Amino acid sequence: SFRALEVINPPGRVVSAVRPAPMRSWMTIPMTVVDTIFKALAPAIPDRVIAGHFADLGNATMFGFVPDEGRMIITSTGPIGGGWGAKKTEDGVSATVCINDGDTHNSPVELMETKYPIVYERYGLVPDSGGAGTFRGGLGSQLAVRLRKDLNFSTRIERMQCPPWGLEGGQDGFGNRVELDMVGVDNPEMVNAKVFTARLKAGDLFRVRGGGGGGFGPPWERPAEKVQEDVRQGYVTLESAKANYGVLLDSETLEINHEESDRLRAQLAAAA
């Protein structure tokens, strides 16, 4: 059993809202609360926590009346897969639902394209999205969806400006992100990952990216052979292998230049 804990939670905070504060999107908050608790416990029990994770459902909602089909559409792309933070002894998990959301699932692409006027042009892992570390953060995934009919589009995604943090020298992962690619107009610069009822036309495209997990431990201490394998698998780019891990690989054969890598890694360690 555990000793009793005293929870100090004054009213009126983001985790203790009072009337008339809106609370409908409360489910995005506990994910970051869990991350924050792990971060607070890390100095005491580093072997029992993980680095920060992408911490959001990543839902993108499409809705509107389609006149030529005579129906009202309300649907979402479902939870996006993001990266979990690395542990002291293990890489983070890639493209997984957030940490307290195991009871949701996404729908198969084929089903979504059959039921709704949309086309998935991409759904895959995002290279370099996991924070560099002795153990690498899990990778996030990104989907790109093009509309075949005019529809409204909304998102309420968190953690773009607060990316998943690394621990014990590990680097942060990529934050969540939303992009609009609308035909014939200047696309807005997204300051966060929230879109409130944008009107998208047929042919317009949106992208939703689930962030990557934070890394654990200094990146230059990751075995060069593991970095090499990450590059082979497309998880890490050649540029990141050199800049973040200090591993120089031949651009064609991916063989390790051990002498130059040792020099680069010594530089990274000295600059830390």
N, C-alpha and C positions, 0 to 999 in steps of 0.2 A: 504494500500500500504506500501511498504518498503522504507526506506531511501536508497539513492544511495550508493553502495559499490564500493570501489576501489580495483580492482583485481591486485595484484602485481605478475607477472608471467614472470620472465626473460627468454629469449629464450635459448634453449639448455638444458633444464631440461627434466625430464622424462615425464612431462605433457605439454611440449612445444617444442617437438622435431623439429629439422630443417634438411634440406637436408644435407648429404645423409643418415641420420639415418633411419633404418628400422622401419616401423610402422604397419606391417600387424597384429600383435597380440595386437593392441592398446586396444582391448575390455577388457583385464584383468586389466587395470590400473584404469579406473573410479570407479570400485567397492571399491578399497582401498582408493581412493580419498574421496569417500563418507564417509567411515569409519573414516578417519582422520578428516574430517570436524566435524562429530558428536563428536569425542573425544575432539576436540578443544572447542566446544560449551558446553560440559558437565558441566564445573564448573559454567557457567552462567545459563543454562536452563536444569538441570539434569532430569527434569520431561518430557522433550520433545525430548530426544535422546535415542538411544539404544547403548549397548556395541558393540564391534567389531563382525563381522560375517565372514564366511569362504571365501567370496569374490573371487570366481572363478567359471568358468563354469564347470571345472573338466572333460573336454572331454578327452577321450582316443581314438586315431585313429588307425585303423587296415587297412592295404592295401597290395596288392601284386597280382601277377598272380597265379591262381590255375590251374596247367596243366591238371589234370584229370577231371576238370569241364569246362575247356576251357574258363575261364572268368577272367576278372580283377575285383578285389574287392577293394572298397574304402568305408569305413564306420566308424562310431564312436559310442561309447556307449552313446553319448548324455550327456547333463548336469547332473552331479551328485547332489543329494540333500544334502545340508549342513545345519548347524545350524545358525540361526540368534541370535544376541545378546539379552540379557534380557533387559527389561525396569525397571524403578524405581518401577513399580507396577505390573509387569507381567513377567512370564517366556518367554524365547525366543522360536520362532517357530522352529520346527525340520524338517529336510529333505526337504528343500525348495530351489528353485533356488535363485541365488544371487540377491542382492538388486536392481540392475538396469538391470535385464535380464528377465523380465516377458514375453517377446515375444518368448521364446524358450520352447521346450518341449522335453522330452525323449520318446523313443519308447517302446512299450510293450515287455517284455522279450520273449514272445512266438513268436512275429513277428521277432525279431532279430535272434532267434535260427532257425527259419524256412528259413530265407533268407540267412544266413551266417553260415559258418562252426565253430560255437562257442557254448559253453554251459555255462550258468550262474549257478554257483554252490552256490552263496550266493548273496543276495541283502537285506540288512536290516540295522537297526539302530545300532550305535556303542555305547555301554554302557560307561558312564563316559566321553563322548566326549564333552558334554556341560560344560562350566566353572561353578564351584561351586559358589553359591552366595545366598543371601537372596532370590533372584529370579534367577533361574538356566538358563544358556544359552541353546539354542536349540541343539538337538543332530544332529550330522552328520550321513550320511549313508555310507555303504561300499558295493561295488560289487566285486565279484570274478568271473573271466571269464576264462574258459579253452578252448584252441584252438583245433579244430579237423583237421586243415590243417596248413601248414607252412605259416606264414604271418609276415609282418613287423609291428612294434608297435612304436607309438610316443605319447608323451604327452608334454604339455607346461604349466603345472599347477603351479601357484604361491602360496605363503603364507604357505609354509611348515616351513620355518625358522622364519616367522613373524606371529605367531598364533593369532587368534582373542582375543583382549585384553578385560579384565574386567574393570568395572568402580566402583568407590566408595567402594573399598575393595573386589569386585568380582574377581574371578580367571579367568585366560585365558582359552579359549577352546582349544581343540586339533587342530593342524594345518592340512592342507591337506597333503595327503601322497600317494605315489605310490610304490608298491612292485612287484618284478618279482620273480617267482618261476619256474625256468627252470630245466627240468629233466636232471640229470647227470652232472651238472656243478655247480661251485661255484657261487652263486647268488650275484650280486653286492650290496654293502652297499650304499643305496641311500642318497646322501648328499642334494638333493633337490627333487622336484617332476617333474623333466623334464627328458624325455627319448628321445633321438634323433635316431630314426630308428634302434631300436633293432630288430634283426632277431629272432623271436620265432618259435619254432618247434611245430608240432602237439603233444599235451599232456602237453605243457607248460601252465602256469597259470599266470595271472596278477591280482593285486588288486588295486583298486582306492578307496581312502577314502576321502569323503568330511568332512572338519573339523567341529567342534562344535562352537557355539556362546559363547561369553564371558559372565560371570556372572555379576550380579549387586547387590552390597551390601555385607556385610560380611556373609560368609556361615553359621557361627554359629548362626546367627539370623533367619535362615529359620526355620519355625515351624517343630518340630521333626516329627509330623504326616505327613507333606508333604514329608520329606525325606523318611519316612517309605513307603509311597505310591510310590515314585520313585523307591525304591528297589523292591517293589512288581511288578511293571510294567517292570522291567528290564532296566530302564533308568540309574540307579546308582547302583554300586556294594556295597556289605556289607563293603568291605575294604574302599571304598571312603566315604561311609556314616560315618564311624568312623574317618578316617584320616582328611577329609576335612570339614565335617559338625559337627563332635563331637557327633554323634548319634550312640549309641551302640544298635544293634538289635540282637535278638536271631537268630542263623543261621538256625534254623528249623521253628520256629513259626513266626519269624520276629517281635515279641513283643519288645517294647521299654524298655530298662533298664534306667529308668528315673534318678535314683540316679547317675549312672556312666556317663550318658550322660551330666548331669548338671556339673559334675566335668571336663569332657573332654572339654566342651564348655567354661568353665571358663579359662581353660588352653590356648585354642586357642585365646580367647579374650585378655588375658594377654600378649601373645607372639606377638600380632599384632603391 
